[in-house]
Amino acid sequence: MYAVVSTGGKQYKVTQGEVLRVELLDADEGATVELDQVLMVADGDNINIGTPLVSGGKVTAVVKNHGRAKKVEIMKFRRRKHHQKRTGHRQHYTELEITGISA
């Protein structure tokens, strides 16, 4: 059984027991979170596609931890102008463990 959920402006295909990183959520570590924007639920040959959301669809997850991803290096360079600029960015994330899928 798997589901497609939307959180943080992105869509994720999740299965029970899976650990995934999503955009930062406002929840404490160890708290239970409900993802209610379920776009699709599939259980074998039984596929339920929402228009746009599955009515009554819900995915529950436990917050494992919060963190920051690896640094993305940003380099701006203008040839022949003696100009170069280097900076970086580290995106915050929340690590979730999927505990249940219901539709």
C-alpha positions as CSV (number, residue, x, y, z in Angstrom):
1,M,0.0,0.0,0.0
2,Y,1.3,3.4,-0.9
3,A,0.1,7.0,-1.1
4,V,1.0,10.3,-2.8
5,V,1.0,13.2,-0.5
6,S,1.7,16.9,-0.9
7,T,3.6,18.9,1.7
8,G,5.9,21.9,1.5
9,G,4.9,22.5,-2.2
10,K,6.3,19.1,-3.2
11,Q,4.7,15.7,-3.8
12,Y,6.0,12.5,-2.2
13,K,5.2,8.8,-2.8
14,V,5.1,7.2,0.7
15,T,4.8,3.7,2.1
16,Q,4.3,2.6,5.7
17,G,7.6,2.4,7.6
18,E,9.4,4.7,5.2
19,V,11.6,7.5,6.4
20,L,11.6,10.7,4.3
21,R,12.8,14.2,4.5
22,V,10.3,17.0,3.8
23,E,10.4,20.8,4.1
24,L,10.6,22.1,7.7
25,L,7.4,21.4,9.7
26,D,6.4,23.2,12.9
27,A,6.3,20.2,15.2
28,D,8.4,18.8,18.0
29,E,10.6,15.7,17.8
30,G,8.6,12.6,18.7
31,A,5.3,14.3,17.9
32,T,2.7,12.7,15.6
33,V,1.8,14.6,12.4
34,E,-1.1,14.1,10.1
35,L,-0.6,14.8,6.4
36,D,-4.2,15.4,5.0
37,Q,-3.3,16.5,1.5
38,V,-3.5,13.0,0.0
39,L,-3.6,13.0,-3.8
40,M,-3.7,9.2,-4.4
41,V,-4.0,6.0,-2.4
42,A,-3.2,2.6,-4.0
43,D,-3.7,-0.8,-2.3
44,G,-2.8,-3.5,-4.8
45,D,-5.3,-3.2,-7.8
46,N,-7.5,-0.8,-5.8
47,I,-6.4,2.7,-6.8
48,N,-8.2,5.8,-5.4
49,I,-7.3,9.0,-7.2
50,G,-8.5,12.3,-5.7
51,T,-10.0,15.3,-7.6
52,P,-7.7,17.0,-6.4
53,L,-7.7,15.4,-2.9
54,V,-8.9,12.0,-1.7
55,S,-11.8,12.5,0.6
56,G,-11.0,11.1,4.0
57,G,-7.5,10.3,3.0
58,K,-4.9,10.7,5.8
59,V,-1.2,9.8,6.3
60,T,0.1,9.7,9.9
61,A,3.8,10.2,10.6
62,V,6.1,10.6,13.6
63,V,8.7,13.4,13.6
64,K,12.2,11.8,14.0
65,N,14.3,14.9,13.9
66,H,15.0,18.3,12.3
67,G,18.2,19.2,10.5
68,R,19.9,21.0,7.7
69,A,20.9,19.5,4.4
70,K,24.3,19.7,2.8
71,K,25.5,23.0,1.6
72,V,24.7,24.0,-2.0
73,E,27.5,26.1,-3.4
74,I,26.5,29.2,-5.4
75,M,29.1,30.8,-7.6
76,K,28.5,33.9,-9.6
77,F,31.2,34.8,-12.2
78,R,31.4,37.5,-14.9
79,R,34.1,36.8,-17.4
80,R,36.6,39.6,-18.1
81,K,35.1,41.9,-15.5
82,H,37.2,40.9,-12.4
83,H,34.0,39.9,-10.6
84,Q,33.3,36.6,-8.8
85,K,31.1,36.0,-5.8
86,R,30.7,32.8,-3.8
87,T,28.0,31.9,-1.3
88,G,26.1,28.9,-0.1
89,H,22.7,27.7,1.2
90,R,21.6,25.0,3.6
91,Q,18.0,24.0,3.5
92,H,16.1,23.1,6.7
93,Y,14.3,19.8,6.7
94,T,12.1,17.5,8.9
95,E,12.6,13.8,8.9
96,L,9.4,11.8,9.1
97,E,8.7,8.1,9.6
98,I,5.4,7.1,8.1
99,T,3.3,5.1,10.5
100,G,-0.1,4.7,8.8
101,I,-2.1,5.3,5.6
102,S,-5.8,5.5,5.5
103,A,-8.3,6.4,2.8
